[in-house]
Amino acid sequence: MEARIVIMDEPTAALSRKEIDDLFRIVERLKRQGKAVLFISHKFDELYEIAENFVVFRDGKAVGHGRLRETPQAEIVRLMVGRDIKDVFPKAKVDIGPLVLSVEGYCHPTEFRDISFELRRGEILGVYGLIGAGRSELCQSLFGVTHPSAGRLVLEGQPVSFRSPKDAIAAGIVYVPEERGRHGLALPMPIFQNMSLPSLRKTSRAGFLQAANELALARTYAERLDLRAAALSVPVGTLSGGNQQKVVIGKWLATQPKVIILDEPTKGIDIGSKAAVHGFISELASQGLSIIMVSSELPEVLGMSDRIMVMHEGLQAGIFDRNEATAEILVRAATGNA
C-alpha cells in the first residue's frame, strides 16, 4: 500500500525467535526506505534492539519519553509501573503451613516422568524450564485434562485421582491456563457470566440461573482484583490482557480452591498489570492458598517463588529454595547442565 507509517501492535507475541529475527530485518528495511515505524511492545529486549526513541503510557496517559540508548531499563520500568523496580515483585513474607499436596513419581506416557514434589499451605512453588520441558503438560495432568501413566496425588492426606477437570475442581484444584483467550474464557460472553461459570450451583435456584446472584458474585471478585471495566455486562473479549487474566483468576477463586495452578500468569500483559497480578498472587499466598506458578521469566520466578522446581525435557532437574536460587543455577538446570 506504499504506507509511510507502519504501526505494529505486539507483533512478536506469537512468533518464534527465528520469525522475530525475520520481522526485525523487515523493520530495518522499512527504516532504510524512510518509513516511520510505531512498534508497540512490553518486551524490553525487543525495544532496545529495534527502536531509537520511546514513549511510555500508563493509565491512558503519556508519562515519559526519550532516547532508548540514553535511558536505563530500570527508569523505563519505573515509568511504566509508577514505582521503583525493586517493588515490581511485591512478595509478602508468609509463614508456610502444613502439607497440602504431595505429587509422587508422576509420569505421562509422552510428556514427563518421575515428577515428585510437595506443596504447603501459603507456599508459592515456581516451575521453570524452557519451551518443551513439559511444564504445562504437568499442570494439565494435575488438573485432570490428561491422565498419568504412573504416580499418585495426595491432597490433604487423602489419595486422589481425577477422570476430568470436574473432579479436580470438586477436590479443590483449579488451573489458570497459559492461553487464557482460547482455554480460560468465553470471549463473547459478559464478564459476570464468565466469572460465575464454575459456580453455577451457587448462583442458581431450583435449577434456574439468577442474574442478580451472578452479578453479586462477579462484583465481589471484580472489586477484590481491582478489575478495570466499564461494566460487568461488557464482553470479556473487550478487556485488556491484564484484566482478562483477572477474570480468569476471579472465576476460580469463587470456587474457594485449596490449590491454584497459574500457567504463565503474566504472559502478554503490560508491566503495570503484571505488578498488580504479582501483588494479588502474594496476597492469595498470605491468605493460605497453595500456589503452583509456571513461568518462563526468570525475574518473575525468582521474585515470587518460595521454592523453584526446574524441568528439562520432561524430567525434574531440581528443586531450589528461594535463598539459594540464582538465574545462573536455574538456567543451567533448565538446559541440562546442572
Salt bridges, closest charged atoms under 4 A:
GLU10 OE2 - HIS42 ND1 2.97
ASP21 OD1 - ARG17 NH2 2.76
ASP22 OD2 - LYS18 NZ 3.43
ASP22 OD1 - ARG25 NH2 2.22
GLU28 OE2 - LYS31 NZ 3.39
GLU46 OE2 - LYS43 NZ 3.98
GLU49 OE1 - ARG17 NH2 3.76
GLU52 OE2 - LYS31 NZ 2.78
GLU75 OE2 - ARG78 NH2 2.79
ASP84 OD2 - LYS86 NZ 3.57
GLU104 OE1 - ARG152 NE 2.80
GLU118 OE1 - ARG120 NH2 3.74
GLU123 OE2 - ARG307 NE 2.52
GLU156 OE1 - LYS258 NZ 3.16
ASP167 OD2 - ARG163 NE 3.48
GLU178 OE2 - LYS267 NZ 2.95
GLU179 OE2 - LYS267 NZ 2.91
ASP226 OD2 - ARG228 NH2 3.20
GLU264 OE2 - ARG135 NH1 3.56
GLU297 OE2 - LYS274 NZ 2.95
GLU300 OE2 - HIS278 NE2 2.65
ASP306 OD1 - LYS91 NZ 3.06
GLU313 OE1 - HIS312 NE2 3.76
